Amino acid sequence: MKSECIAIWLNRVEYSKAWSLQEYLANEIAAGEHPETLLLLEHPPTYTFGRSGHIKNLIWDEDELTRKGIVLEWTDRGGDVTYHGPGQLVGYPLLKLGTIQASTRGDLSRIPQADYLEYLRQLERMLILTLSRLGVPAFQKSGLTGVWIRPENIPQSYGQLPAKIAAIGVKIDARGISRHGFALNVNPDMAYWDGIIGCGLEEYPVTSLTELSFPPSPKEMVIAELVDSFGEVFNYEMVVKDLLEDRAIAGFLSTYPYLQN
């Protein structure tokens, strides 16, 4: 029998508020007080740096960030700098992943490295399956995290290198609960990537679903296909809920002002 995972669309939420919600839900899930959850949302324009972030990969200065209304956040996810904003489908899976193993130092607990890497690969496979169902072929690129489109499937102006369509950066805590996740470019304003060297990969272009599919897929269709693909790849029984149907999440967000679409 498959485990249940609920999927909830939160509309547009400030990055810091979504981060706080993840911390809250991770504690609830670890305590058995809330089912495993896939949060789906958008953010206002935000640049986030992960644990491997380098400030040199931020191109625009503070004045430019202010003019463009971009928030800068340093986070505890993996990876370097990436952009979040309107037109992206951001997913934060809060899942129980694997068995905790004791650290060799004896004073900490950790997820085995193989489990962490396999989780990243599963997220990539899930996004590739989603895109396939939307008529867009994508692939995993050896040595690089994320989801990619081959040069022959993107506009010629992008050159001869593959383009990234989805970024991934995660954290798994000592209890085995996942945080952060993925950002799939559906129809964002691509000009925001001019302000960063995304993921520290200067040579690779970035693309979006709208640039690759004509006509572009409606957001509701992308969400539906992604939820189905998530259940298939991670072997969950997905239960789609309205925000107000989940008292824990609705109650938490009601304590903060947050942005509705």
FIDRENMI-826995 format. One record per residue (C-alpha): x, y, z; residue in one letter. Coordinates in nm, 4 decimals, always signed. Layout:
<rec><px>X</px><py>Y</py><pz>Z</pz><code>A</code></rec>
...
This chain:
<rec><px>+0.0000</px><py>+0.0000</py><pz>+0.0000</pz><code>M</code></rec>
<rec><px>+0.1393</px><py>+0.3396</py><pz>-0.1009</pz><code>K</code></rec>
<rec><px>+0.2078</px><py>+0.6089</py><pz>+0.1554</pz><code>S</code></rec>
<rec><px>+0.0034</px><py>+0.9278</py><pz>+0.1265</pz><code>E</code></rec>
<rec><px>+0.1570</px><py>+1.2577</py><pz>+0.0243</pz><code>C</code></rec>
<rec><px>-0.0532</px><py>+1.5714</py><pz>+0.0064</pz><code>I</code></rec>
<rec><px>+0.0071</px><py>+1.8344</py><pz>-0.2615</pz><code>A</code></rec>
<rec><px>-0.0987</px><py>+2.1945</py><pz>-0.1999</pz><code>I</code></rec>
<rec><px>-0.0772</px><py>+2.5022</py><pz>-0.4245</pz><code>W</code></rec>
<rec><px>+0.0072</px><py>+2.8039</py><pz>-0.2073</pz><code>L</code></rec>
<rec><px>-0.0068</px><py>+3.0794</py><pz>-0.4712</pz><code>N</code></rec>
<rec><px>+0.2726</px><py>+3.3371</py><pz>-0.4392</pz><code>R</code></rec>
<rec><px>+0.4584</px><py>+3.3384</py><pz>-0.1076</pz><code>V</code></rec>
<rec><px>+0.7603</px><py>+3.5398</py><pz>+0.0043</pz><code>E</code></rec>
<rec><px>+1.0709</px><py>+3.3232</py><pz>+0.0181</pz><code>Y</code></rec>
<rec><px>+1.1388</px><py>+3.3761</py><pz>+0.3894</pz><code>S</code></rec>
<rec><px>+0.7822</px><py>+3.2823</py><pz>+0.4811</pz><code>K</code></rec>
<rec><px>+0.7958</px><py>+2.9649</py><pz>+0.2730</pz><code>A</code></rec>
<rec><px>+1.1266</px><py>+2.8759</py><pz>+0.4378</pz><code>W</code></rec>
<rec><px>+0.9702</px><py>+2.9189</py><pz>+0.7829</pz><code>S</code></rec>
<rec><px>+0.6741</px><py>+2.7053</py><pz>+0.6755</pz><code>L</code></rec>
<rec><px>+0.9106</px><py>+2.4283</py><pz>+0.5702</pz><code>Q</code></rec>
<rec><px>+1.0792</px><py>+2.4319</py><pz>+0.9112</pz><code>E</code></rec>
<rec><px>+0.7421</px><py>+2.4140</py><pz>+1.0830</pz><code>Y</code></rec>
<rec><px>+0.6161</px><py>+2.1285</py><pz>+0.8653</pz><code>L</code></rec>
<rec><px>+0.9414</px><py>+1.9331</py><pz>+0.8974</pz><code>A</code></rec>
<rec><px>+0.8975</px><py>+1.9302</py><pz>+1.2748</pz><code>N</code></rec>
<rec><px>+0.5326</px><py>+1.8264</py><pz>+1.2423</pz><code>E</code></rec>
<rec><px>+0.6149</px><py>+1.5457</py><pz>+0.9982</pz><code>I</code></rec>
<rec><px>+0.9037</px><py>+1.4173</py><pz>+1.2104</pz><code>A</code></rec>
<rec><px>+0.6674</px><py>+1.4038</py><pz>+1.5087</pz><code>A</code></rec>
<rec><px>+0.4012</px><py>+1.2188</py><pz>+1.3093</pz><code>G</code></rec>
<rec><px>+0.1609</px><py>+1.5127</py><pz>+1.3346</pz><code>E</code></rec>
<rec><px>+0.1343</px><py>+1.5874</py><pz>+0.9611</pz><code>H</code></rec>
<rec><px>+0.1507</px><py>+1.3744</py><pz>+0.6449</pz><code>P</code></rec>
<rec><px>+0.4378</px><py>+1.4064</py><pz>+0.4022</pz><code>E</code></rec>
<rec><px>+0.3750</px><py>+1.7082</py><pz>+0.1831</pz><code>T</code></rec>
<rec><px>+0.4601</px><py>+1.8610</py><pz>-0.1531</pz><code>L</code></rec>
<rec><px>+0.4303</px><py>+2.2402</py><pz>-0.1366</pz><code>L</code></rec>
<rec><px>+0.3813</px><py>+2.4065</py><pz>-0.4763</pz><code>L</code></rec>
<rec><px>+0.4095</px><py>+2.7838</py><pz>-0.5127</pz><code>L</code></rec>
<rec><px>+0.5672</px><py>+3.0874</py><pz>-0.6732</pz><code>E</code></rec>
<rec><px>+0.7941</px><py>+3.3481</py><pz>-0.5166</pz><code>H</code></rec>
<rec><px>+0.8292</px><py>+3.7210</py><pz>-0.5785</pz><code>P</code></rec>
<rec><px>+1.1613</px><py>+3.7993</py><pz>-0.7540</pz><code>P</code></rec>
<rec><px>+1.4340</px><py>+3.6500</py><pz>-0.5314</pz><code>T</code></rec>
<rec><px>+1.7967</px><py>+3.5435</py><pz>-0.5663</pz><code>Y</code></rec>
<rec><px>+1.8947</px><py>+3.2653</py><pz>-0.3276</pz><code>T</code></rec>
<rec><px>+2.2415</px><py>+3.1370</py><pz>-0.2448</pz><code>F</code></rec>
<rec><px>+2.2938</px><py>+2.7815</py><pz>-0.1222</pz><code>G</code></rec>
<rec><px>+2.5692</px><py>+2.6411</py><pz>+0.0966</pz><code>R</code></rec>
<rec><px>+2.8087</px><py>+2.6415</py><pz>-0.2010</pz><code>S</code></rec>
<rec><px>+2.7165</px><py>+2.9964</py><pz>-0.2997</pz><code>G</code></rec>
<rec><px>+2.9738</px><py>+3.2516</py><pz>-0.4153</pz><code>H</code></rec>
<rec><px>+2.8874</px><py>+3.6195</py><pz>-0.4055</pz><code>I</code></rec>
<rec><px>+3.1002</px><py>+3.6698</py><pz>-0.7191</pz><code>K</code></rec>
<rec><px>+2.8158</px><py>+3.4996</py><pz>-0.9097</pz><code>N</code></rec>
<rec><px>+2.5869</px><py>+3.7937</py><pz>-0.8306</pz><code>L</code></rec>
<rec><px>+2.6270</px><py>+4.0393</py><pz>-1.1196</pz><code>I</code></rec>
<rec><px>+2.3845</px><py>+4.3195</py><pz>-1.0305</pz><code>W</code></rec>
<rec><px>+2.4788</px><py>+4.5503</py><pz>-0.7440</pz><code>D</code></rec>
<rec><px>+2.2614</px><py>+4.6448</py><pz>-0.4463</pz><code>E</code></rec>
<rec><px>+2.1154</px><py>+4.9509</py><pz>-0.6165</pz><code>D</code></rec>
<rec><px>+2.0106</px><py>+4.7447</py><pz>-0.9189</pz><code>E</code></rec>
<rec><px>+1.8534</px><py>+4.4796</py><pz>-0.6970</pz><code>L</code></rec>
<rec><px>+1.6547</px><py>+4.7501</py><pz>-0.5203</pz><code>T</code></rec>
<rec><px>+1.5404</px><py>+4.9077</py><pz>-0.8476</pz><code>R</code></rec>
<rec><px>+1.4194</px><py>+4.5728</py><pz>-0.9741</pz><code>K</code></rec>
<rec><px>+1.2586</px><py>+4.4718</py><pz>-0.6440</pz><code>G</code></rec>
<rec><px>+1.4724</px><py>+4.1600</py><pz>-0.5979</pz><code>I</code></rec>
<rec><px>+1.5211</px><py>+4.0088</py><pz>-0.2524</pz><code>V</code></rec>
<rec><px>+1.8541</px><py>+3.8381</py><pz>-0.1703</pz><code>L</code></rec>
<rec><px>+1.8498</px><py>+3.5311</py><pz>+0.0595</pz><code>E</code></rec>
<rec><px>+2.1271</px><py>+3.3053</py><pz>+0.1925</pz><code>W</code></rec>
<rec><px>+1.9891</px><py>+2.9581</py><pz>+0.2604</pz><code>T</code></rec>
<rec><px>+2.0866</px><py>+2.6151</py><pz>+0.3952</pz><code>D</code></rec>
<rec><px>+2.0108</px><py>+2.4244</py><pz>+0.0741</pz><code>R</code></rec>
<rec><px>+2.2770</px><py>+2.2772</py><pz>-0.1502</pz><code>G</code></rec>
<rec><px>+2.4075</px><py>+2.4569</py><pz>-0.4560</pz><code>G</code></rec>
<rec><px>+2.5051</px><py>+2.8076</py><pz>-0.5610</pz><code>D</code></rec>
<rec><px>+2.2906</px><py>+3.1046</py><pz>-0.6660</pz><code>V</code></rec>
<rec><px>+1.9586</px><py>+3.0699</py><pz>-0.8458</pz><code>T</code></rec>
<rec><px>+1.6584</px><py>+3.2848</py><pz>-0.9299</pz><code>Y</code></rec>
<rec><px>+1.3028</px><py>+3.2394</py><pz>-0.8057</pz><code>H</code></rec>
<rec><px>+1.0152</px><py>+3.4473</py><pz>-0.9355</pz><code>G</code></rec>
<rec><px>+0.6733</px><py>+3.4705</py><pz>-1.0953</pz><code>P</code></rec>
<rec><px>+0.6257</px><py>+3.2219</py><pz>-1.3755</pz><code>G</code></rec>
<rec><px>+0.8189</px><py>+2.9460</py><pz>-1.2028</pz><code>Q</code></rec>
<rec><px>+0.6649</px><py>+2.6375</py><pz>-1.0499</pz><code>L</code></rec>
<rec><px>+0.8553</px><py>+2.5898</py><pz>-0.7252</pz><code>V</code></rec>
<rec><px>+0.8214</px><py>+2.2643</py><pz>-0.5357</pz><code>G</code></rec>
<rec><px>+0.9253</px><py>+2.1940</py><pz>-0.1775</pz><code>Y</code></rec>
<rec><px>+0.8856</px><py>+1.8249</py><pz>-0.0897</pz><code>P</code></rec>
<rec><px>+0.8719</px><py>+1.7594</py><pz>+0.2867</pz><code>L</code></rec>
<rec><px>+0.9402</px><py>+1.3842</py><pz>+0.2904</pz><code>L</code></rec>
<rec><px>+1.0720</px><py>+1.1164</py><pz>+0.5239</pz><code>K</code></rec>
<rec><px>+1.3805</px><py>+0.9919</py><pz>+0.3445</pz><code>L</code></rec>
<rec><px>+1.5564</px><py>+0.6753</py><pz>+0.4467</pz><code>G</code></rec>
<rec><px>+1.7135</px><py>+0.5505</py><pz>+0.7671</pz><code>T</code></rec>
<rec><px>+1.9379</px><py>+0.7737</py><pz>+0.9741</pz><code>I</code></rec>
<rec><px>+2.2892</px><py>+0.6380</py><pz>+1.0212</pz><code>Q</code></rec>
<rec><px>+2.5204</px><py>+0.7389</py><pz>+1.3046</pz><code>A</code></rec>
<rec><px>+2.8129</px><py>+0.9614</py><pz>+1.2174</pz><code>S</code></rec>
<rec><px>+3.1580</px><py>+0.8048</py><pz>+1.2369</pz><code>T</code></rec>
<rec><px>+3.2421</px><py>+1.0756</py><pz>+1.4917</pz><code>R</code></rec>
<rec><px>+2.9634</px><py>+0.9479</py><pz>+1.7115</pz><code>G</code></rec>
<rec><px>+2.8228</px><py>+1.2917</py><pz>+1.7950</pz><code>D</code></rec>
<rec><px>+2.5964</px><py>+1.3601</py><pz>+1.4985</pz><code>L</code></rec>
<rec><px>+2.3467</px><py>+1.1824</py><pz>+1.2751</pz><code>S</code></rec>
<rec><px>+2.3348</px><py>+1.2122</py><pz>+0.9018</pz><code>R</code></rec>
<rec><px>+2.1693</px><py>+1.0804</py><pz>+0.5882</pz><code>I</code></rec>
<rec><px>+2.4086</px><py>+0.8533</py><pz>+0.3938</pz><code>P</code></rec>
<rec><px>+2.5563</px><py>+1.0406</py><pz>+0.0972</pz><code>Q</code></rec>
<rec><px>+2.4216</px><py>+0.7833</py><pz>-0.1481</pz><code>A</code></rec>
<rec><px>+2.0664</px><py>+0.8507</py><pz>-0.0283</pz><code>D</code></rec>
<rec><px>+2.1121</px><py>+1.2256</py><pz>-0.0746</pz><code>Y</code></rec>
<rec><px>+2.2394</px><py>+1.1857</py><pz>-0.4297</pz><code>L</code></rec>
<rec><px>+1.9663</px><py>+0.9368</py><pz>-0.5194</pz><code>E</code></rec>
<rec><px>+1.7063</px><py>+1.1847</py><pz>-0.3956</pz><code>Y</code></rec>
<rec><px>+1.8471</px><py>+1.4493</py><pz>-0.6317</pz><code>L</code></rec>
<rec><px>+1.8352</px><py>+1.2016</py><pz>-0.9200</pz><code>R</code></rec>
<rec><px>+1.4737</px><py>+1.1128</py><pz>-0.8353</pz><code>Q</code></rec>
<rec><px>+1.3748</px><py>+1.4792</py><pz>-0.8449</pz><code>L</code></rec>
<rec><px>+1.5400</px><py>+1.5099</py><pz>-1.1850</pz><code>E</code></rec>
<rec><px>+1.3603</px><py>+1.1993</py><pz>-1.3160</pz><code>R</code></rec>
<rec><px>+1.0291</px><py>+1.3311</py><pz>-1.1846</pz><code>M</code></rec>
<rec><px>+1.0735</px><py>+1.6625</py><pz>-1.3664</pz><code>L</code></rec>
<rec><px>+1.1827</px><py>+1.4885</py><pz>-1.6862</pz><code>I</code></rec>
<rec><px>+0.8699</px><py>+1.2721</py><pz>-1.6732</pz><code>L</code></rec>
<rec><px>+0.6560</px><py>+1.5844</py><pz>-1.6179</pz><code>T</code></rec>
<rec><px>+0.8093</px><py>+1.7582</py><pz>-1.9181</pz><code>L</code></rec>
<rec><px>+0.7730</px><py>+1.4465</py><pz>-2.1327</pz><code>S</code></rec>
<rec><px>+0.4009</px><py>+1.4413</py><pz>-2.0569</pz><code>R</code></rec>
<rec><px>+0.3885</px><py>+1.8037</py><pz>-2.1721</pz><code>L</code></rec>
<rec><px>+0.5631</px><py>+1.7184</py><pz>-2.4989</pz><code>G</code></rec>
<rec><px>+0.9068</px><py>+1.8551</py><pz>-2.4044</pz><code>V</code></rec>
<rec><px>+1.2049</px><py>+1.6137</py><pz>-2.4116</pz><code>P</code></rec>
<rec><px>+1.4561</px><py>+1.6737</py><pz>-2.1320</pz><code>A</code></rec>
<rec><px>+1.7505</px><py>+1.4863</py><pz>-1.9818</pz><code>F</code></rec>
<rec><px>+1.9893</px><py>+1.4490</py><pz>-1.6876</pz><code>Q</code></rec>
<rec><px>+2.3371</px><py>+1.5853</py><pz>-1.7544</pz><code>K</code></rec>
<rec><px>+2.6203</px><py>+1.3850</py><pz>-1.6021</pz><code>S</code></rec>
<rec><px>+2.8095</px><py>+1.5791</py><pz>-1.3365</pz><code>G</code></rec>
<rec><px>+2.5543</px><py>+1.8607</py><pz>-1.3136</pz><code>L</code></rec>
<rec><px>+2.2387</px><py>+1.8810</py><pz>-1.1038</pz><code>T</code></rec>
<rec><px>+1.9146</px><py>+1.9973</py><pz>-1.2629</pz><code>G</code></rec>
<rec><px>+1.7110</px><py>+1.9222</py><pz>-1.5745</pz><code>V</code></rec>
<rec><px>+1.8367</px><py>+2.0065</py><pz>-1.9213</pz><code>W</code></rec>
<rec><px>+1.7180</px><py>+2.0548</py><pz>-2.2790</pz><code>I</code></rec>
<rec><px>+1.9378</px><py>+1.9415</py><pz>-2.5674</pz><code>R</code></rec>
<rec><px>+2.0680</px><py>+2.2087</py><pz>-2.8098</pz><code>P</code></rec>
<rec><px>+1.8633</px><py>+2.0725</py><pz>-3.1008</pz><code>E</code></rec>
<rec><px>+1.5425</px><py>+2.1335</py><pz>-2.9038</pz><code>N</code></rec>
<rec><px>+1.6033</px><py>+2.4987</py><pz>-2.8114</pz><code>I</code></rec>
<rec><px>+1.6215</px><py>+2.8166</py><pz>-3.0233</pz><code>P</code></rec>
<rec><px>+1.9417</px><py>+2.8366</py><pz>-3.2313</pz><code>Q</code></rec>
<rec><px>+2.0279</px><py>+3.1686</py><pz>-3.0665</pz><code>S</code></rec>
<rec><px>+2.1124</px><py>+2.9743</py><pz>-2.7488</pz><code>Y</code></rec>
<rec><px>+2.4154</px><py>+2.8169</py><pz>-2.9162</pz><code>G</code></rec>
<rec><px>+2.5395</px><py>+2.4584</py><pz>-2.9060</pz><code>Q</code></rec>
<rec><px>+2.5223</px><py>+2.3869</py><pz>-2.5328</pz><code>L</code></rec>
<rec><px>+2.2245</px><py>+2.2356</py><pz>-2.3480</pz><code>P</code></rec>
<rec><px>+2.0008</px><py>+2.4761</py><pz>-2.1565</pz><code>A</code></rec>
<rec><px>+1.8783</px><py>+2.4330</py><pz>-1.8009</pz><code>K</code></rec>
<rec><px>+1.5011</px><py>+2.4377</py><pz>-1.7523</pz><code>I</code></rec>
<rec><px>+1.4844</px><py>+2.3361</py><pz>-1.3846</pz><code>A</code></rec>
<rec><px>+1.7165</px><py>+2.3979</py><pz>-1.0904</pz><code>A</code></rec>
<rec><px>+1.7378</px><py>+2.1746</py><pz>-0.7830</pz><code>I</code></rec>
<rec><px>+1.8809</px><py>+2.2396</py><pz>-0.4370</pz><code>G</code></rec>
<rec><px>+1.7867</px><py>+2.0442</py><pz>-0.1262</pz><code>V</code></rec>
<rec><px>+1.8561</px><py>+1.9847</py><pz>+0.2397</pz><code>K</code></rec>
<rec><px>+1.7966</px><py>+1.6653</py><pz>+0.4382</pz><code>I</code></rec>
<rec><px>+1.8077</px><py>+1.7067</py><pz>+0.8146</pz><code>D</code></rec>
<rec><px>+1.9359</px><py>+1.4621</py><pz>+1.0774</pz><code>A</code></rec>
<rec><px>+1.5885</px><py>+1.3135</py><pz>+1.1135</pz><code>R</code></rec>
<rec><px>+1.5719</px><py>+1.2357</py><pz>+0.7420</pz><code>G</code></rec>
<rec><px>+1.3188</px><py>+1.5093</py><pz>+0.6550</pz><code>I</code></rec>
<rec><px>+1.3767</px><py>+1.6882</py><pz>+0.3242</pz><code>S</code></rec>
<rec><px>+1.3546</px><py>+2.0620</py><pz>+0.2654</pz><code>R</code></rec>
<rec><px>+1.3844</px><py>+2.2997</py><pz>-0.0317</pz><code>H</code></rec>
<rec><px>+1.3489</px><py>+2.1334</py><pz>-0.3716</pz><code>G</code></rec>
<rec><px>+1.3132</px><py>+2.2410</py><pz>-0.7340</pz><code>F</code></rec>
<rec><px>+1.2181</px><py>+2.5348</py><pz>-0.9546</pz><code>A</code></rec>
<rec><px>+1.0753</px><py>+2.4599</py><pz>-1.2999</pz><code>L</code></rec>
<rec><px>+1.0785</px><py>+2.7509</py><pz>-1.5439</pz><code>N</code></rec>
<rec><px>+0.7285</px><py>+2.7676</py><pz>-1.6914</pz><code>V</code></rec>
<rec><px>+0.6938</px><py>+3.1268</py><pz>-1.8169</pz><code>N</code></rec>
<rec><px>+0.9199</px><py>+3.3541</py><pz>-1.6073</pz><code>P</code></rec>
<rec><px>+1.0779</px><py>+3.6787</py><pz>-1.7237</pz><code>D</code></rec>
<rec><px>+1.4139</px><py>+3.5421</py><pz>-1.8408</pz><code>M</code></rec>
<rec><px>+1.5821</px><py>+3.8830</py><pz>-1.8034</pz><code>A</code></rec>
<rec><px>+1.6268</px><py>+3.8172</py><pz>-1.4305</pz><code>Y</code></rec>
<rec><px>+1.8969</px><py>+3.5599</py><pz>-1.5095</pz><code>W</code></rec>
<rec><px>+2.1086</px><py>+3.8466</py><pz>-1.6466</pz><code>D</code></rec>
<rec><px>+2.1754</px><py>+3.9456</py><pz>-1.2840</pz><code>G</code></rec>
<rec><px>+2.3434</px><py>+3.6200</py><pz>-1.1814</pz><code>I</code></rec>
<rec><px>+2.5663</px><py>+3.3410</py><pz>-1.3030</pz><code>I</code></rec>
<rec><px>+2.3037</px><py>+3.0791</py><pz>-1.2332</pz><code>G</code></rec>
<rec><px>+2.4374</px><py>+2.7852</py><pz>-1.0269</pz><code>C</code></rec>
<rec><px>+2.7845</px><py>+2.9207</py><pz>-1.1051</pz><code>G</code></rec>
<rec><px>+2.7579</px><py>+2.7871</py><pz>-1.4630</pz><code>L</code></rec>
<rec><px>+2.8495</px><py>+3.0829</py><pz>-1.6781</pz><code>E</code></rec>
<rec><px>+2.8578</px><py>+2.9015</py><pz>-2.0121</pz><code>E</code></rec>
<rec><px>+2.5174</px><py>+2.7305</py><pz>-1.9976</pz><code>Y</code></rec>
<rec><px>+2.1969</px><py>+2.9109</py><pz>-2.1029</pz><code>P</code></rec>
<rec><px>+1.8641</px><py>+2.8941</py><pz>-1.9190</pz><code>V</code></rec>
<rec><px>+1.5310</px><py>+2.8313</py><pz>-2.0878</pz><code>T</code></rec>
<rec><px>+1.1630</px><py>+2.7926</py><pz>-2.0006</pz><code>S</code></rec>
<rec><px>+0.8675</px><py>+2.5772</py><pz>-2.0956</pz><code>L</code></rec>
<rec><px>+0.7064</px><py>+2.8692</py><pz>-2.2803</pz><code>T</code></rec>
<rec><px>+1.0129</px><py>+2.9036</py><pz>-2.5043</pz><code>E</code></rec>
<rec><px>+0.9944</px><py>+2.5361</py><pz>-2.5967</pz><code>L</code></rec>
<rec><px>+0.6257</px><py>+2.4543</py><pz>-2.6380</pz><code>S</code></rec>
<rec><px>+0.3728</px><py>+2.6210</py><pz>-2.8629</pz><code>F</code></rec>
<rec><px>+0.1202</px><py>+2.7034</py><pz>-2.7392</pz><code>P</code></rec>
<rec><px>+0.2567</px><py>+2.7162</py><pz>-2.3831</pz><code>P</code></rec>
<rec><px>+0.0990</px><py>+2.4771</py><pz>-2.1362</pz><code>S</code></rec>
<rec><px>-0.1402</px><py>+2.6363</py><pz>-1.8849</pz><code>P</code></rec>
<rec><px>-0.0069</px><py>+2.6492</py><pz>-1.5283</pz><code>K</code></rec>
<rec><px>-0.2866</px><py>+2.4228</py><pz>-1.4069</pz><code>E</code></rec>
<rec><px>-0.1848</px><py>+2.1549</py><pz>-1.6577</pz><code>M</code></rec>
<rec><px>+0.1807</px><py>+2.1755</py><pz>-1.5543</pz><code>V</code></rec>
<rec><px>+0.0844</px><py>+2.1392</py><pz>-1.1875</pz><code>I</code></rec>
<rec><px>-0.1429</px><py>+1.8422</py><pz>-1.2572</pz><code>A</code></rec>
<rec><px>+0.1211</px><py>+1.6589</py><pz>-1.4603</pz><code>E</code></rec>
<rec><px>+0.3886</px><py>+1.7302</py><pz>-1.2019</pz><code>L</code></rec>
<rec><px>+0.1789</px><py>+1.5988</py><pz>-0.9136</pz><code>V</code></rec>
<rec><px>+0.1045</px><py>+1.2787</py><pz>-1.1054</pz><code>D</code></rec>
<rec><px>+0.4718</px><py>+1.2371</py><pz>-1.1988</pz><code>S</code></rec>
<rec><px>+0.5795</px><py>+1.2977</py><pz>-0.8399</pz><code>F</code></rec>
<rec><px>+0.3513</px><py>+1.0210</py><pz>-0.7160</pz><code>G</code></rec>
<rec><px>+0.4774</px><py>+0.7820</py><pz>-0.9826</pz><code>E</code></rec>
<rec><px>+0.8497</px><py>+0.8400</py><pz>-0.9298</pz><code>V</code></rec>
<rec><px>+0.8378</px><py>+0.8527</py><pz>-0.5482</pz><code>F</code></rec>
<rec><px>+0.5662</px><py>+0.5848</py><pz>-0.5168</pz><code>N</code></rec>
<rec><px>+0.3147</px><py>+0.7981</py><pz>-0.3264</pz><code>Y</code></rec>
<rec><px>-0.0614</px><py>+0.8146</py><pz>-0.3320</pz><code>E</code></rec>
<rec><px>-0.0989</px><py>+1.1855</py><pz>-0.4072</pz><code>M</code></rec>
<rec><px>-0.3848</px><py>+1.3739</py><pz>-0.2418</pz><code>V</code></rec>
<rec><px>-0.4413</px><py>+1.7222</py><pz>-0.3835</pz><code>V</code></rec>
<rec><px>-0.5792</px><py>+1.9664</py><pz>-0.1278</pz><code>K</code></rec>
<rec><px>-0.6884</px><py>+2.3261</py><pz>-0.1301</pz><code>D</code></rec>
<rec><px>-0.4900</px><py>+2.5452</py><pz>+0.1060</pz><code>L</code></rec>
<rec><px>-0.7868</px><py>+2.5968</py><pz>+0.3379</pz><code>L</code></rec>
<rec><px>-0.8348</px><py>+2.2203</py><pz>+0.3683</pz><code>E</code></rec>
<rec><px>-0.5055</px><py>+2.1854</py><pz>+0.5556</pz><code>D</code></rec>
<rec><px>-0.5509</px><py>+2.3501</py><pz>+0.8934</pz><code>R</code></rec>
<rec><px>-0.1853</px><py>+2.3289</py><pz>+0.9904</pz><code>A</code></rec>
<rec><px>-0.0567</px><py>+2.5080</py><pz>+0.6795</pz><code>I</code></rec>
<rec><px>-0.3437</px><py>+2.7569</py><pz>+0.6577</pz><code>A</code></rec>
<rec><px>-0.3065</px><py>+2.8362</py><pz>+1.0262</pz><code>G</code></rec>
<rec><px>+0.0677</px><py>+2.8887</py><pz>+0.9961</pz><code>F</code></rec>
<rec><px>+0.0396</px><py>+3.1143</py><pz>+0.6914</pz><code>L</code></rec>
<rec><px>-0.2390</px><py>+3.3153</py><pz>+0.8559</pz><code>S</code></rec>
<rec><px>+0.0185</px><py>+3.4405</py><pz>+1.1074</pz><code>T</code></rec>
<rec><px>+0.2117</px><py>+3.6059</py><pz>+0.8222</pz><code>Y</code></rec>
<rec><px>+0.1044</px><py>+3.8436</py><pz>+0.5488</pz><code>P</code></rec>
<rec><px>+0.1580</px><py>+3.6522</py><pz>+0.2236</pz><code>Y</code></rec>
<rec><px>+0.1037</px><py>+3.7206</py><pz>-0.1413</pz><code>L</code></rec>
<rec><px>-0.1917</px><py>+3.5780</py><pz>-0.3337</pz><code>Q</code></rec>
<rec><px>-0.1972</px><py>+3.5392</py><pz>-0.7104</pz><code>N</code></rec>
